[in-house]
Amino acid sequence: MTVDEFMAYIKNHKDASGVDLSGLDLSNLRFRKFNFRGSNLSGCNLSQCDLSGSDLTRANLRGANLDNAILRKTIFVRANLTVTNIRAADLREADFTSANLSGAASNSGQNTARVIGANLHKANAQNADFTNAILVRANFNSTYLIGAKFDGANITRISLQGANYDRDAFDLAFGV
């Protein structure tokens, strides 16, 4: 499907659940409160998109670019976000319950992901890079964090009950 075909499709269908959009450049578009449940967005360029309040439950975002995307209150339950770029993304209150974030990267020099109040309960964040991210009040309960990086991250009031992480994972973080 091309970008033009997709835009025509959503005018008639009002959602994109289960649609294969892999590899498309959808950057700078606005899809607020949109249904992408089960969609294939692998390799998509979603940089600077506004997906606030959208439902990406069980969506495949492997290798997608979400750089500078607005993802406030977006639902990523059981979504595949492996090796996804979430640099400088606004992920405030996003729901990543049971999502796979292994190898995801949130650091981009001065611009860092804002993951304030996000729910990562039971997520797999193995080898994820949260360097310099703002993780205030994030819920990492029962999350797999082995190999995850938190250097320079603000971890004020995060919850780690039952989480599995390296002993020194938070040594260079602040707000402990």
DRENMI-75475 format. One record per residue (C-alpha): residue in three letters; chain; x, y, z. Coordinates in nm, 4 decimals. Each point is the difference from the previous one (the first is absolute). Layout:
{res = ALA; chain = A; u = X; v = Y; w = Z}
...
This chain:
{res = MET; chain = A; u = 0.0000; v = 0.0000; w = 0.0000}
{res = THR; chain = A; u = 0.1258; v = 0.3502; w = -0.0788}
{res = VAL; chain = A; u = -0.0470; v = 0.3065; w = 0.2202}
{res = ASP; chain = A; u = -0.2634; v = 0.1363; w = -0.2402}
{res = GLU; chain = A; u = -0.1864; v = -0.3329; w = 0.0007}
{res = PHE; chain = A; u = 0.0098; v = -0.0038; w = 0.3795}
{res = MET; chain = A; u = -0.1354; v = 0.3541; w = 0.0291}
{res = ALA; chain = A; u = -0.2848; v = -0.0917; w = -0.2366}
{res = TYR; chain = A; u = -0.0615; v = -0.3211; w = 0.1992}
{res = ILE; chain = A; u = -0.0396; v = 0.1784; w = 0.3336}
{res = LYS; chain = A; u = -0.2490; v = 0.2479; w = -0.1454}
{res = ASN; chain = A; u = -0.2325; v = -0.2947; w = -0.0669}
{res = HIS; chain = A; u = 0.0866; v = -0.2280; w = 0.2922}
{res = LYS; chain = A; u = 0.0782; v = 0.2413; w = 0.2880}
{res = ASP; chain = A; u = 0.2534; v = -0.2433; w = 0.1443}
{res = ALA; chain = A; u = 0.2983; v = -0.2076; w = -0.1055}
{res = SER; chain = A; u = -0.0360; v = -0.3075; w = 0.2189}
{res = GLY; chain = A; u = 0.1839; v = -0.2963; w = -0.1490}
{res = VAL; chain = A; u = 0.1296; v = 0.1972; w = -0.3005}
{res = ASP; chain = A; u = 0.3525; v = -0.0592; w = -0.1370}
{res = LEU; chain = A; u = 0.1730; v = 0.3368; w = -0.0129}
{res = SER; chain = A; u = 0.3543; v = -0.1326; w = 0.0286}
{res = GLY; chain = A; u = 0.2727; v = 0.2292; w = -0.1256}
{res = LEU; chain = A; u = -0.2236; v = 0.3009; w = -0.0709}
{res = ASP; chain = A; u = 0.1117; v = 0.3559; w = 0.0696}
{res = LEU; chain = A; u = -0.2838; v = 0.1411; w = 0.2097}
{res = SER; chain = A; u = 0.2127; v = 0.2680; w = 0.1645}
{res = ASN; chain = A; u = -0.1548; v = 0.3286; w = 0.1121}
{res = LEU; chain = A; u = -0.3586; v = -0.1315; w = -0.0240}
{res = ARG; chain = A; u = -0.2696; v = 0.0144; w = 0.2675}
{res = PHE; chain = A; u = -0.1885; v = -0.3144; w = 0.1068}
{res = ARG; chain = A; u = -0.1462; v = 0.0950; w = 0.3400}
{res = LYS; chain = A; u = -0.2134; v = -0.2686; w = 0.1699}
{res = PHE; chain = A; u = 0.0404; v = -0.2216; w = -0.3046}
{res = ASN; chain = A; u = -0.0364; v = -0.3793; w = -0.0080}
{res = PHE; chain = A; u = 0.3156; v = -0.1798; w = -0.1153}
{res = ARG; chain = A; u = -0.0740; v = -0.3222; w = 0.1948}
{res = GLY; chain = A; u = 0.1930; v = -0.2914; w = -0.1492}
{res = SER; chain = A; u = 0.1405; v = 0.2128; w = -0.2840}
{res = ASN; chain = A; u = 0.3408; v = -0.0624; w = -0.1535}
{res = LEU; chain = A; u = 0.1983; v = 0.3229; w = 0.0339}
{res = SER; chain = A; u = 0.3423; v = -0.1640; w = -0.0092}
{res = GLY; chain = A; u = 0.2645; v = 0.2252; w = -0.1484}
{res = CYS; chain = A; u = -0.2449; v = 0.2921; w = -0.0256}
{res = ASN; chain = A; u = 0.1178; v = 0.3551; w = 0.0352}
{res = LEU; chain = A; u = -0.2381; v = 0.1471; w = 0.2567}
{res = SER; chain = A; u = 0.2336; v = 0.2787; w = 0.1062}
{res = GLN; chain = A; u = -0.1734; v = 0.3155; w = 0.1173}
{res = CYS; chain = A; u = -0.3413; v = -0.1696; w = -0.0274}
{res = ASP; chain = A; u = -0.2722; v = 0.0736; w = 0.2508}
{res = LEU; chain = A; u = -0.1428; v = -0.3352; w = 0.1069}
{res = SER; chain = A; u = -0.1355; v = 0.1228; w = 0.3349}
{res = GLY; chain = A; u = -0.2634; v = -0.2307; w = 0.1428}
{res = SER; chain = A; u = 0.0312; v = -0.2459; w = -0.2890}
{res = ASP; chain = A; u = -0.0346; v = -0.3754; w = 0.0515}
{res = LEU; chain = A; u = 0.2984; v = -0.2020; w = -0.1240}
{res = THR; chain = A; u = -0.0838; v = -0.3151; w = 0.1964}
{res = ARG; chain = A; u = 0.1869; v = -0.2972; w = -0.1492}
{res = ALA; chain = A; u = 0.1367; v = 0.2205; w = -0.2806}
{res = ASN; chain = A; u = 0.3363; v = -0.0855; w = -0.1552}
{res = LEU; chain = A; u = 0.2265; v = 0.3063; w = 0.0166}
{res = ARG; chain = A; u = 0.3297; v = -0.1869; w = -0.0287}
{res = GLY; chain = A; u = 0.2678; v = 0.2397; w = -0.1229}
{res = ALA; chain = A; u = -0.2455; v = 0.2901; w = -0.0319}
{res = ASN; chain = A; u = 0.1173; v = 0.3575; w = 0.0413}
{res = LEU; chain = A; u = -0.2031; v = 0.1880; w = 0.2639}
{res = ASP; chain = A; u = 0.2542; v = 0.2790; w = 0.0408}
{res = ASN; chain = A; u = -0.1689; v = 0.3134; w = 0.1421}
{res = ALA; chain = A; u = -0.3438; v = -0.1644; w = -0.0241}
{res = ILE; chain = A; u = -0.2801; v = 0.1067; w = 0.2329}
{res = LEU; chain = A; u = -0.1257; v = -0.3195; w = 0.1626}
{res = ARG; chain = A; u = -0.1823; v = 0.1262; w = 0.3096}
{res = LYS; chain = A; u = -0.2378; v = -0.2602; w = 0.1435}
{res = THR; chain = A; u = 0.0641; v = -0.2257; w = -0.2986}
{res = ILE; chain = A; u = -0.0705; v = -0.3707; w = 0.0547}
{res = PHE; chain = A; u = 0.2819; v = -0.2398; w = -0.0918}
{res = VAL; chain = A; u = -0.1292; v = -0.3063; w = 0.1899}
{res = ARG; chain = A; u = 0.1794; v = -0.3129; w = -0.1261}
{res = ALA; chain = A; u = 0.1473; v = 0.2006; w = -0.2894}
{res = ASN; chain = A; u = 0.3343; v = -0.0886; w = -0.1582}
{res = LEU; chain = A; u = 0.2325; v = 0.3009; w = 0.0294}
{res = THR; chain = A; u = 0.3303; v = -0.1867; w = -0.0310}
{res = VAL; chain = A; u = 0.2871; v = 0.2178; w = -0.1244}
{res = THR; chain = A; u = -0.2418; v = 0.2916; w = -0.0348}
{res = ASN; chain = A; u = 0.1257; v = 0.3577; w = 0.0154}
{res = ILE; chain = A; u = -0.1952; v = 0.1947; w = 0.2637}
{res = ARG; chain = A; u = 0.2540; v = 0.2820; w = 0.0267}
{res = ALA; chain = A; u = -0.1467; v = 0.3272; w = 0.1258}
{res = ALA; chain = A; u = -0.3503; v = -0.1512; w = -0.0108}
{res = ASP; chain = A; u = -0.2701; v = 0.1205; w = 0.2376}
{res = LEU; chain = A; u = -0.1229; v = -0.3215; w = 0.1637}
{res = ARG; chain = A; u = -0.1757; v = 0.1529; w = 0.2997}
{res = GLU; chain = A; u = -0.2491; v = -0.2468; w = 0.1496}
{res = ALA; chain = A; u = 0.0436; v = -0.2444; w = -0.2900}
{res = ASP; chain = A; u = -0.0914; v = -0.3625; w = 0.0743}
{res = PHE; chain = A; u = 0.2672; v = -0.2568; w = -0.0900}
{res = THR; chain = A; u = -0.1470; v = -0.2880; w = 0.2036}
{res = SER; chain = A; u = 0.1627; v = -0.3248; w = -0.1173}
{res = ALA; chain = A; u = 0.1565; v = 0.1780; w = -0.2996}
{res = ASN; chain = A; u = 0.3362; v = -0.1019; w = -0.1456}
{res = LEU; chain = A; u = 0.2397; v = 0.2963; w = 0.0117}
{res = SER; chain = A; u = 0.3217; v = -0.2005; w = -0.0211}
{res = GLY; chain = A; u = 0.2725; v = 0.2047; w = -0.1623}
{res = ALA; chain = A; u = -0.2173; v = 0.3122; w = -0.0231}
{res = ALA; chain = A; u = 0.1937; v = 0.3273; w = 0.0209}
{res = SER; chain = A; u = -0.1191; v = 0.3213; w = 0.1667}
{res = ASN; chain = A; u = 0.3186; v = 0.2078; w = 0.0087}
{res = SER; chain = A; u = 0.0893; v = 0.2689; w = -0.2506}
{res = GLY; chain = A; u = 0.2565; v = 0.2278; w = 0.1591}
{res = GLN; chain = A; u = -0.1882; v = 0.2959; w = 0.1472}
{res = ASN; chain = A; u = -0.3421; v = -0.1222; w = -0.1114}
{res = THR; chain = A; u = -0.1273; v = -0.2762; w = 0.2219}
{res = ALA; chain = A; u = -0.3167; v = -0.2037; w = 0.0210}
{res = ARG; chain = A; u = -0.2589; v = 0.1127; w = 0.2513}
{res = VAL; chain = A; u = -0.1424; v = -0.3188; w = 0.1490}
{res = ILE; chain = A; u = -0.1694; v = 0.1720; w = 0.2943}
{res = GLY; chain = A; u = -0.2664; v = -0.2135; w = 0.1669}
{res = ALA; chain = A; u = 0.0241; v = -0.2710; w = -0.2655}
{res = ASN; chain = A; u = -0.1047; v = -0.3556; w = 0.0793}
{res = LEU; chain = A; u = 0.2614; v = -0.2605; w = -0.0980}
{res = HIS; chain = A; u = -0.1418; v = -0.2759; w = 0.2219}
{res = LYS; chain = A; u = 0.1194; v = -0.3451; w = -0.1118}
{res = ALA; chain = A; u = 0.1748; v = 0.1493; w = -0.3041}
{res = ASN; chain = A; u = 0.3196; v = -0.1423; w = -0.1477}
{res = ALA; chain = A; u = 0.2515; v = 0.2846; w = -0.0088}
{res = GLN; chain = A; u = 0.3133; v = -0.2123; w = -0.0283}
{res = ASN; chain = A; u = 0.2906; v = 0.2092; w = -0.1326}
{res = ALA; chain = A; u = -0.2279; v = 0.3044; w = -0.0394}
{res = ASP; chain = A; u = 0.1791; v = 0.3332; w = 0.0166}
{res = PHE; chain = A; u = -0.1692; v = 0.2426; w = 0.2407}
{res = THR; chain = A; u = 0.3108; v = 0.2209; w = 0.0220}
{res = ASN; chain = A; u = -0.1001; v = 0.3533; w = 0.1076}
{res = ALA; chain = A; u = -0.3720; v = -0.0874; w = -0.0208}
{res = ILE; chain = A; u = -0.2453; v = 0.1640; w = 0.2366}
{res = LEU; chain = A; u = -0.1628; v = -0.2994; w = 0.1690}
{res = VAL; chain = A; u = -0.1725; v = 0.1746; w = 0.2919}
{res = ARG; chain = A; u = -0.2781; v = -0.2179; w = 0.1509}
{res = ALA; chain = A; u = 0.0484; v = -0.2704; w = -0.2668}
{res = ASN; chain = A; u = -0.1252; v = -0.3456; w = 0.0961}
{res = PHE; chain = A; u = 0.2621; v = -0.2684; w = -0.0686}
{res = ASN; chain = A; u = -0.1644; v = -0.2605; w = 0.2266}
{res = SER; chain = A; u = 0.0818; v = -0.3551; w = -0.1120}
{res = THR; chain = A; u = 0.1902; v = 0.1387; w = -0.3010}
{res = TYR; chain = A; u = 0.3028; v = -0.1785; w = -0.1468}
{res = LEU; chain = A; u = 0.2793; v = 0.2605; w = -0.0067}
{res = ILE; chain = A; u = 0.3177; v = -0.2092; w = -0.0291}
{res = GLY; chain = A; u = 0.2563; v = 0.1968; w = -0.2020}
{res = ALA; chain = A; u = -0.2154; v = 0.3160; w = -0.0034}
{res = LYS; chain = A; u = 0.1864; v = 0.3309; w = 0.0290}
{res = PHE; chain = A; u = -0.1168; v = 0.2790; w = 0.2317}
{res = ASP; chain = A; u = 0.3073; v = 0.2271; w = -0.0031}
{res = GLY; chain = A; u = -0.1064; v = 0.3565; w = 0.0796}
{res = ALA; chain = A; u = -0.3681; v = -0.0983; w = 0.0110}
{res = ASN; chain = A; u = -0.2354; v = 0.1662; w = 0.2459}
{res = ILE; chain = A; u = -0.1514; v = -0.2916; w = 0.1917}
{res = THR; chain = A; u = -0.1834; v = 0.2005; w = 0.2667}
{res = ARG; chain = A; u = -0.2806; v = -0.2061; w = 0.1528}
{res = ILE; chain = A; u = 0.0225; v = -0.2902; w = -0.2472}
{res = SER; chain = A; u = -0.1396; v = -0.3327; w = 0.1111}
{res = LEU; chain = A; u = 0.2135; v = -0.3122; w = -0.0409}
{res = GLN; chain = A; u = -0.1894; v = -0.2581; w = 0.2051}
{res = GLY; chain = A; u = 0.0770; v = -0.3444; w = -0.1380}
{res = ALA; chain = A; u = 0.2119; v = 0.1422; w = -0.2819}
{res = ASN; chain = A; u = 0.3049; v = -0.1926; w = -0.1204}
{res = TYR; chain = A; u = 0.2981; v = 0.2331; w = -0.0544}
{res = ASP; chain = A; u = 0.3793; v = 0.0145; w = 0.0286}
{res = ARG; chain = A; u = 0.1273; v = 0.1038; w = 0.3452}
{res = ASP; chain = A; u = 0.1826; v = 0.3026; w = -0.1378}
{res = ALA; chain = A; u = -0.2673; v = 0.1024; w = -0.2528}
{res = PHE; chain = A; u = -0.0932; v = 0.3186; w = 0.1869}
{res = ASP; chain = A; u = 0.3444; v = 0.1027; w = 0.1282}
{res = LEU; chain = A; u = 0.0225; v = 0.2940; w = -0.2428}
{res = ALA; chain = A; u = -0.3670; v = 0.0964; w = 0.0158}
{res = PHE; chain = A; u = -0.1284; v = 0.2728; w = 0.2264}
{res = GLY; chain = A; u = -0.3094; v = 0.0552; w = 0.2128}
{res = VAL; chain = A; u = 0.0483; v = -0.3256; w = 0.1901}
